[in-house]
Structure formats: structure tokens, C-alpha cells
């Protein structure tokens, strides 16, 4: 109780620079994700045979285009984690959004000149630079967000990605209908560059490097995170990380999450257009509903997590497993329900899709926080590793869908896709339940670490996690 009272006393009143940084990261995630998913909607209009000028790309080629982003995305995940630890998250995050914005502005011209191959090349480059997004964000979260506010602020930041998906799907139909599919990319690129300028001026890699923060707020953040005094950088214990069973539970959960999530994210617009016969504008509106639901539910899940852990209704490990189960087993059940949607019943199908994606918000307070639970000193590196392996799955999932679905208008073929995703969700979360934990790992704190800084953090965190 004494420690808590001291920290509460140090907390500055009102909003601070840490909240401004959270808002900047929220919008950064939002714009990054709009550029990540814009092709899912644009390709529907680009290949519309009813249009006088369209690209005659079969579904197999479309699947390659949709997966090409992840070819580049997986390559730099592990290096991105290391670079974020060494150089801070601001520089890498900014580079990612700037490069993605420029490519978005150039992509329509590239499609006209080089066809689907050049489009794939553009998407690979976007994926390469977006590899920095999650490791950089994880590092920035570990630097800026006090322990008492981490649940709410981190949920706020990461939920920006889901709102970005929802807004992109919502706006794309209107943009394409009014000004053509090219307007989707031009809008994304312009907004991304505007955000980058603002973040370069007002963003900071840590409280200690901010030009606008007060000494009182810096001390509050440092004290809350237990890093008052000189900070040390430790070499990454690669062998111990890769032989840690709890960490492999996180990897498996992340892989299962990505299979289901990216199957739906990349294929939902096509499913709605071909099976439910929804026009492009309505497609965007209906496609955004699941991600809007996920955005809203993420705050509910975050608040519930803080309440459960604060009142000690469950251990930290139990809480992570509970919400991860909601986030993965919930969608698995909803996808089975979607598989047997009555023919022509669009309302039922949209409700099932909304449930499948919306309940997935549980993963934000599930395996996503276990990276930091296990080893906060190496959270960016851990995220880089899991994101690398999980996004190999993001490449495979759309390709498997393209292999299964030969007739895009046939519900029985989509049923196979949904059953596969449901099975992956179920078994990967089961592995996480059996072998996952939030107990801080010994390799997070090297032997030579300062005892005065190590003891309080280890005792409070480990005992709570158990």
C-alpha cells in the first residue's frame, strides 16, 4: 500500500504530455492500418467487370496481391525489435508512415504502368517499412505509459488500428464510387504525410527526450516504471528467449490470431460482394461494422482487465488467459455460425461477421500484454519475434483461401475457409491456456542488475502474476 500511495501522490493532475503522445500514437496506428488494408476494398473496384476500365485479375492473382504486403512485413520484424531497443520507437515509426504514405500516392500510377506485378512490389515495400510499427509501438508504450495507466492508454493506442480498418472500409466505398479507386490511395497518402509532420514536431521517443514535458511528469513516469536513475541496455538473451515455453505459447497464440483475423480482413469485402451481393458502397459500410465493434469492445475489455487484476479476482496469468479465450474462441464459434448462414440472409451473416471480429478484441488484453509481462526489458524484441512468425501465417492464410475458393459465389467453398479458421483459433488458444503465463522470466533481469531496482519490481510483479 505504501508504494501505491507514493505513486498516486506523484501523479500530476489533469492531462499531460503522456496523453498527447498516446493520442499521436493512436492516430499513427490508425493511418498505418488504413494503408495496410486499403487494397482489400480497392481491389473489388479495380477488378469490377462492370467498369469500362478494369484489371482482369483472377481470384488467385488477387490473393497474391492481398498477401504480398506480408512478404515484406515479415522480413524485418526481428531486426525492427532490436532497432527499436537501440534507437527508440519514434524514428522507426515515423519512417514507416512516411514511406507508406509516399507509396500510397504512387501506387495508382504503378498499377497503370506495371500491372499486378508492380502493385505487388509496392505492397512489399509498404510491408517492409510497416514491420517497424508494432515493435516501435511496444517500445514507446514501455517508455511512456505509467503502470497505473498502462491498461487504458495501451488499449487506446492499439485500438487505433481497428478504428483505422473500420474507417478505411467505411470510406473506401464512398471514395471509389465518387472519384474512383485511385482516391482511396491518394487520401491515405495525404493524411499519412500530414500526421508524420505533426509527429516529427511534437512526438518523442521517451519522456526524458521530450521538449514539452514537465519535470514533475517525467518523475512520475520514471517512478511508476521503476527506472529512476541511469538506464542500462542489456544484450538480448536469444537462446533463453527461444527456449522459453511460455514465450512459445505467446507465439502460437499470435499465429492463431493472425490466421483468423487476416483471413477475414483480406477476404471479407470479396465475400460480401460475391456471396451476399452487396454493392461497393454498402460493402464498405457493412465491412466496417466488425472493426468498429472491435474498437469499441477493446475499451470494455481493457477496463474489465484492470478491474479484475486490481480486485484480484484472478491472477494476472488467469486474466490474460480468460480474455485471450474470449478473443479467440469467441470468433471460432461465430465463424461456425457464419458457415451455416441461411442463403440470402444478409443480416445473419453480417451479425456473425461482426461477432467474429468484434469479440477478437480480447486478444489486446490477452497474449498481446504477455510480451511485457514476461520480459519488459525486451518487449520490443519479443514482439518482433512473434510478429515475424505470426505474419508468415498472414501470408499463408489468404493463399489458402485462394486455393480453397474456386467459385467466389459458392457459399459451400467459403464454409471450408471459415471452418479452417475456426479450428486454428481453437487449438492455438488451447496451447496458450496450457503453457502460457504472465510470471516475469528470470532472463529479463541479468544477474548484475542493481539489486535496489530489481527487488521491488520483481517481488510486486511476480507475486501478482502468480
N, C-alpha and C positions, 0 to 999 in steps of 0.2 A: 504493500500500500504506500510505503514511503516513496518508492521510486515513481509510482504513478502520480502522486501528489506533486512531486517536484517537477515532473514534466508538464503537468497541467498548468502549473504556476508560470512556467517559462513560455507557454503558448501565447503568441501575440493575438490581440483582439482583431476581429474583422478579417477581411480578405487580405492575402499577402501575395508576394511575388510567386510563391509556390503554386498558388491557384492560377495565376496568369500563365505560368509555364505549363500547367496541366491543360489549360484551355488551348494554348498553342499546339501542344502535342495532340489534343483531341482533333483539332482541325487538320493537323498534319496527317494523322491516321485516316481521317475522313477522305481527304483528297488523294492519298496514296491508294486507298481501296477503290475509289471511283475509277482510277486509271487501271486498276487491276482487273476490274470486272466489266469495263465498258464494252469490250469485244463480245461478251455474251449476248448483249442486246443488239449491238451494231450489226453483228453477222446475220441476224434474222432479216434485217432490211437489205443488207448488202447482197444476199442470195435470194431475194424475193423475185420469183419468176414473173410476177405480175408487173414488175417495174420494167420500163423500156431498157434501161441500162442496169444490168446486174452481173454479178460474178457467178459463173456456172460451176460452183464448187460442190461436189457430192458430200454427203454427211461424213464420210471418212476423212476427207480433207478438212472439213470444218472442225472435226475432233482434233486433228493435228494442230490447227491454228489455235484452238482453245487451250490446248495443253502446252503449246510452245513457250508461253510465259514462264512455266515452271522449269523448263530445261535450263534457263539461265538462273532462275531463282535458287535452285538447289546448290549450284556450284560454289557460291561464295558464303554460304551460311556459317560454316565453321570459322573461316578467316574473318568474317564480319564480327563474330563474337569476340575474337581476340583483339581486333582493331578497336572495337568499342571500349574494351577494358583499357587499352593503351592511350587512345586519343580522345575518348569521350564520345557521347552519342550525338551531340549537336552537329558536328561536321558531317558525319556519315548520313544522318537523317536528311540534312539539307541537300547534300549531293544527290541522294536518291530521288527526292521530289523534283529537283531542278531537271535532272536528266530525263525523268519520266515525263515531265511537262513538255520539254522540247520535242521528244519523240512523239508524243500525242499530237502535237501541232503538225508534225511532218508525216505522220502515218497515212492520212488520206492520199497525199501525193505519192507516197511509196506504193500504196495499193494500186493506183492507176498505172504506175510505171512498171512495177516488178511483179504484180500479181500476188498470189498467196505465199510464194516463197519469200518475197521481200517483207510481207506482212509478218511472217513467222520470224524473220530476222529482227524486225523492230520489237516484237514481243519478247524475244530472247534477251535483247538489250535492256528492256524495261525490267524483266525478271532479274537480271544480273544486279542491277542497282537497287531494286526493292529487297534484295537479300539483306540489306543493312537495316530495314525498318524494324523488325521485331527485336533483334539483339540490341540495337541502339535504344529502342524504347525501354526495354528491360533495364538497361544500364541507367538511363535517365530517371526511371522510376526509383531505382535503388539509391540514386543521388538526391532526389528532390523531395520524396514523399515521406513525411514523418510516420512512425509506426502507428500512431493513433489515428491517422487519416488515410493510411495506405489502402484500406479496403475500398473506400468510396472514391478516392482520387484515381487509383489504378483502374477501377471499373469504368470510371468516366472516360479515361484516356482510351482504353481498348475498345470501349463501346463505340467510339468514333468510327471505327472500321465498319461496324454493322450499319450504322446510320449512313455511312458513305455508300454502302451497297444499296440500301433502301432508296436513297435519294437518286442514285445513278439509274437504277431500274425504273424509278418513277419518272425522271426527267427525260430519259433516252427516247421513250415513245413519242413524247411531245416534240422534242428536238428533231428527231428523224422525220416525223410527219410534216413539220413546218418548214424545215430547211435542209433536210436530207441527213443521212447518217454521218456525213462529214462533220456536222455541227456538234455531234457528241464529243469527238476528239478535240475540236477547237475549244470548246467550253472547258473541258478538263484541263487542257494545257494552260490556258489563260489563268484560270483560278489557281492552279498549282504554282505558277510563277509569282502571282501576287502574294500567296501565302509565304513563299520562300523569302521574298524581300522583307516581309514583316518579321519572320523568324530570325533572319540574319541580324536584324537590328535589336530585337528585344529578347531573343532566346539566349540561353546559357547552358553550358554543359553541366554545371553544378552550382549550388548556392555560393560557393567561395569565389566563383568567377563572374558572377552577375554584377552588373554595374548599377542596378536599381534596388537591390535588396538591402534591408536594414541589418545592422549588426545583431539586433535582438532576434530577428527571424532566422538568421544564419545560425546563431547559437541554439535556438530551439530545434532546428532540423538536425544539427550535429549531435546534440544531446540525445534526442529521440532515437537516432540511428546508432548511437554509441560510437561515434567516430571523432570526438573532440580530440584535438591534438594531431600530430603528424600521421598521415595515412601511408600505408605500405602497400606495394604491389607485389604479390606473390606469384611465382611461376605456376602455371596451370598443371595440376596433378593428373595428367591424361590417363595414365594406367589405372589409378584408383577410380576415376570417373567412369571409365568404360567397363570396369569390373564390378560396378555397384548395381546390385539387383533392384533396389528402389528406383535408381535412375532409369534402368531399363523398363520399369513399369511405366514411368513417365513417357518414354519413347513410344512404347506400344500404344498407350492411350492417345498420344498425339497423332500417331499414324492412323488409328481408327477414326479419330475425329476428322482428320483431313480427307479420308476416303469418302465418308458420307457427306461432309459439308461441301466439298468441291465437286462432287458428282451433282449435287443439287444446284450449286451456284452456276456451273457452266451449262447444265442441260435443262434447267427449269424453263427458260424462255422458249426453247425449241419444243419441249413437251407441251407447254401451254398453246403454242401456235399450231402444232401439228395434230395433237390428240384432242385438246379442248377447243380448238378452232377459235382462239382468241386473237383479235387483230392487234397490231403492234402497239397502238396507244394503250389499249386496255391491258395488253400483255405487261407493259411496264408498270401499270398501276397495281395489278394483281401480283406481279412478281416481287414488288417491293414490300408487300404486306408481311411476308415471313421475316424479313430482315428488320423491319420496323418493330415487329413483335419481339424479336431477339434483342434489339436495342433497349426497349422498354423493360423487358424481363431481366436484363443484366443488372439493372439497378435494384430490382426486387431481390435477386439472388445475392448481390453484394451486401445489401442491408441485412438480409437474413443470416448470411455468413458471419457478419460482425456480431449480431445479437447472439447467435448460438455459441460462438467462441468466447464472447465476453461473459455470458452467463454460465459457461462451462457445461452446457447441456450435452455436448460431445467434445471429444478431444479434437485438436487441430487435424490430425490424420483422419479421424472419423468424419469430420465436417467436409474435408476435401473429397473423400470417397462418396459421401452422400450426394453432393452437388455434381460430382462427375457422373454418377449413376443417373441422376436426373437428366444431365446434359447429353448422355449417350444412349441410355436405354429408353428414355422417353421418345427420341426420334426413331429408334428402332421399331417401337410399337406403332408409331404414327405412319411409318413407311409401309408396314404390313397392311395397315388400314387403307393407305393410298393405293396399294396394289389391287385392292378389290373395290375400287371406286365404281359405282354404277355407271354404265355407259351414258354419256350425255349429262351427267350430274356434275356440273362445273363447281357449284357451291361446295359440295362434299370434298371434291379434290383440292380446292383452294384451302379449305379448313385443315385438311390433313397436311398439306404442304406447310401451312403456317405453323401448325403444331410441331412438325418435324424440325423446322429451322428455329422457331421461337424458343422451344424448351432447350435447345442446344446451348442457350446462354449459360447453363450450369457449368460448362467447361471453364468459364472465366474464373470461377472460384473453386474449380477442381484442379486438374493437373497443371493448369497454367501457373498457379501460385506455388506449386511444389518445387519448381526450379529454385525459387528464392528460399523456400523452406529448407531444402536440402543443403544449399551452399550459397548464401547471399554474396560471398566474395567472388563467386564465379558464375553468377546467374546469367550474365550475357553469354558466356561460353556455353553453358548448358542449353540455353535457348537456341544458340547457333547449331549445336549438335542435333537436338531434337527436331528443329525446323528443317535441317538438311535431310534427315532421314524421312520425316513425315511428308515432305514435299516431293520426294521421289514418288510417294503414293499419289500426290496431286497430279503428277504426270500420267501415272498408270490408270487412274480412275476414269478420266474422260476417254482414254483409248479403249479401255474395256467396254465402256458404254458404246463407243462406235463399233466395236466388234460384235456386241450383242444385238444392237438395234440396226436391222437392215431396212425395215419399213417403219419410218418415223411416225406413221399414222396408226400403227398397230399397238393397242394397249397391252396385249399379252407380252410383247417384247420388252416394253418398259417395265412390266411387272418383274421380269427377271433382274433388271437393273436395281430395282428397289429392294428385292429380296437379298441380293448380294450385299448391298449397303447396310441393310438391317443386320445381317449376320456378322459383318465386320464390326459394326457398333457394339453388338452384344459381347463377342468374345474378347475384344481388346479391353473393354471396360472390366470384364471379369478378371483378366490378368492384372489390371491396375488395382482392383479390390484385394486380390490375394497377396500381391507383393509390394504394393505402394506404401509409403509412409511419409510423414512430414517431419520426422525426427532429424535434427541437424546432423550432418555427417562429419565424422572426425577429420576428414581431409579438407574441410572448409577452413580449419584453423590450424596452421602449421605449429609444430612444437615450440618454435622460437618466438611465437607471438607473445605480446605483452600480457602478462597474467592479469593485470588490473583491468584491462579492457576485455579480456576473454571471459573471465569468470562470470560477471553479471549477465552477459549476453547468453552464454551457454546455459547457465542454470535456469534463467527465465524461459528461454525459448524451448529448450529440450524438455523441461518438466511439463510445460504447457502442451507440447506436441504429443507427449506420451498419453 
